[in-house]
């Protein structure tokens, strides 16, 4: 169940990205994409640890670093924009 839940969250991020891009009429990556990536990646990493699969662990562990970094960059951009607002 853990693996299926992780895969469901991980897959949902593409639907979120697609809908956001269609609404904006341009390609965008909303923060929800990265949050779903973190949630799905964390569950899949946990599943990989349970399965004792070092290749799966390495892939999901590296992905988690990237997802968290993108959230941090997104947060910094949001903070920068709000500081400039009157």
URSUL-V186735 format. One line per field, one symbol per residue. psi: psi as a letter, one per 30 degrees, with the letter a starting at -180 (. if undefined). A space follows every 50 residues. Layout:
psi = ???
This chain:
psi = eeeeeeeeeeefeeeeeeeeeeefgljljleeeeeeeeeeeeeeeeeeee fhjeeeeeeeeeeeeeeeeeeeeeeeeeeeefefk.
